[in-house]
C-alpha cells in the first residue's frame, strides 16, 4: 500500500504532520500544485499559475467584489526547501495564522507579477460557498477555484490543477490505477480527487457536496473515521 497525504496546505504546514505521524513519503500539497518529499523536505515539482492569468483574475475579482483581499503561495522551486519566503499578502489581507519571517507584503498586482503556486482570496462578509460561486462567474476558465474553509476564503490554482491532477500524476508514475485508490475527504477541494478515485470516503462532518458524492460515509474526524476504514481494509 502507498499512503499519500493530499492537502490544500502548503509545504510549510507539513512538518507537524511528519512529527505526529512519522510518515515521510510524498505529499501532494497546495491542492495539487506542489509535490513535496516529506523525507528530504524538498519540492519535487510545481505547477504554477502564470502572471498574465493571475493578473487578469485579480482585476476581475476586484471589480466584481471590491472588498476582496489577496494573498499568494509563492514557489520554492524544484529542490527548494521551506525558508519563509513562500507566502505573500496584501496589507489589507487578514492573516489568521502565525507567519514565518520573510513574508512579502505588497499590492496584489506585485504579488502576482511572477508565477505563483496559488492565490488566496478573502471576503469578510461572504461565506465560502457564495464567494466561490460568485468568483467562478468572474474567473471562468482562467484558473481552477475551490475552497476548504468555513469562512470567506477561496483558493485559486492554474487551470486543470487540483488534488485529483496531483494524485493522478503520482499514481500513474507508481503504476497504480484510479480504481485501486481509496481517497478520503471532507471539503469542496476534495471533490475532484474523490470523483477520480475508485472508492471515495467522506467523514460524517464533511461538506454537503462531499457527502453527496462519496461512495461511503465513515465516522467523523473526532471519531477517527479514516482509521475505522483503514482498519477494515487492512486488518
N, C-alpha and C positions, 0 to 999 in steps of 0.2 A: 504494500500500500504506500502511496505517496500522499503526504499531507501538505497542503499548501494554504497559507494564510492569504486571503484575498480581501483587501480592505480599501476603503476610501482614504485612509490615513496616509500621510507622507512617511518616508523612511525614518525621520527623526522621532516619530512616535512609537517605533517598534522595539526599542531597547527594553522597555518594561515587559513586553510580551516574551522576549527571549529570557529575561531574568526569571519570570514567573513560571515558564513552561519548559525551559531548556531546549526548545525547538530551534534548530539552526539550519533549516533548509531554505528554500526560496520563498519569497513573499511577493505577491502582486500588489503594488501599492498605488495610491492616488487614483483609484477607480480604473486601473488597467494601464495607466500611463507610464508606470515605472516597474521594472522587475529588479528586485533587490535581494542580495545574498545576505542572509542573516548571520552566516558564519564569518565571512570576511568583512561584513558591514560595508559593502560596496555596491554601487549601481551596476547592473548587468546590461540593461538597455532602457531607453526612454523613448516615448512617443510624444512629441511636443506640439503645442498649439502655436502656429506661426503669427508673427506680429500683424500682418495685414488683416487676417480674420479676427484676431483678438481685438485690434483697434476698432474694427467695424462693429463688433458686437458690444463693446464698451460704449461706444457712441450711441448705438441703437437703444440699449437698455437705459442709458442715462436720459435720453429723450423721452422714452415711454414711461419710465419710473424715476422721476427726478430725485427721490430720496435714497436711491440705491447707492451703496458704497462698495468698494472693491479691495480685494487682497489677491495675491498670487502665490502659488507654489513655484519656485524657481528651480531650474535644472541643476543637478550636481555634476552631470557629465558621466559618461561611461567610465567606470573605475573610481568615480568620486565617492567620498565619504561625507557623512553629515558634519557640517562645520559651522552651522548657524547662519549661513548666507542663503538658505533655500526658502526664505519666506520674505514677502514684502507686502506693505499695505498702505492705503491712503491714510492721511492724518485723521480723517473723519471715521474710519472703519473701527468699530468697537471690537477690540480683541478680548475674547473670553478665556484665553488660556495663557499661562506664562510663556514668554518667548525668549529664545537664546539671544546672546549678543550677536551683533552683525546683521540684524534685521533691517531691511531697506524700508524707509518711509518716504513716499514720493507720490506725486499725482498719478492717477490711473494710466494716463497716456504714457508716462515714463515707465511704469511697471510693465506694460505690455509692448514696449519698444523692441524687445528681444524675444526669442522663442521662450515659452514658459510651459510648465507641466500642466497647470490648470488655473482657472480663475475661480475665486470665491466671491459671490455677490450677495450682499446682506441688505435686507429691508426690515426695519424695526417694527413696522405696523402691518405687515402681511405675514400670513402663515406660510410654511414651506410649500404646501400643495398649490395654493393660489399663486405664489410667486413663481413657482416652476411653470405653471400653465401660462401665465402671462408672459414670462420670459421666452418660452418656446414660440409664442406667436411672433415675437420680435426677431429672434435669432434664426429661425428656420433651419436650413441645412448648414449654416456656418460652423456649427460645433455640436457636441453632444452635451445635453443638460440633464442633470439629475439632482437628487438631494438625499441626505441621510441624517436630517436634522429634525428637531421638534420645534424649532423657531424659524424665522425667515432667512434661511441661508440655502443657497443653491451652489452647485459645483459644475464647472464648465470645462470640458476637455476637447481635444481635437476631434473632428468628425470621425465616427467609427470606433472611437476608443471607449471601452467600458470594461467592467470586471470580466465580462464574457470574452472580449477580444484578448485580454491579457492572459486569462486562464486557458483559453483555447490554443493560443500560440505555444504555451508551455506544455500543455497536454500533447500536442502534435509532436513536439520535439522529443517527448518521452515515450511516444508510441501508445498513448492512452486515448481511446475513443470516447467521444462525448457520452455515449450510452453507458460507459463504465464509471462515470463520475457521479458522486453524490455531493451536492452542494447545499450549504446551509445559509440562511439569510433572514433579515428582519426589516430592511428598509428599501425604498424605491431604487437606490443604486445597486441593489442585488438583483433586480428583476431580469436584466439581460442574461446574467450568469445562471439564474435559476431556470430560465426558459431554455438555455443552451444545454444544461446538464441533463444526464439521463434520469436522475432522480432528484427532485427539488424538495427540500425540507425547510419549513418555516417554524420559528419558535412561536409559542402561543401568543406572545405580546407583540408580534410583528405588525407592521403597517397593513391596513386592509387590503391593499393591492397585492401584497406579498402573500397574505393568507389565501386570497382568491386564486393565485397562480400555482401554489405549491401542490405537489403530489402527496405530501404528508405534513401534518402539523404535529410537532412534538411539544413537550412541556416548555414553559417559559425559560428565559435565561436564568432567572432566580432559582429555578428548579433543575438546573443543569440539563436542559433539553437536548443540547448537542451530545452530551455524554450518554444520555439514555439511548440515542440512536446508535452511536458508535459501539456501545457495549452489546447491543443487539446484533450489529453486523459483524463484529469481531469479538466473539465471546471468548 
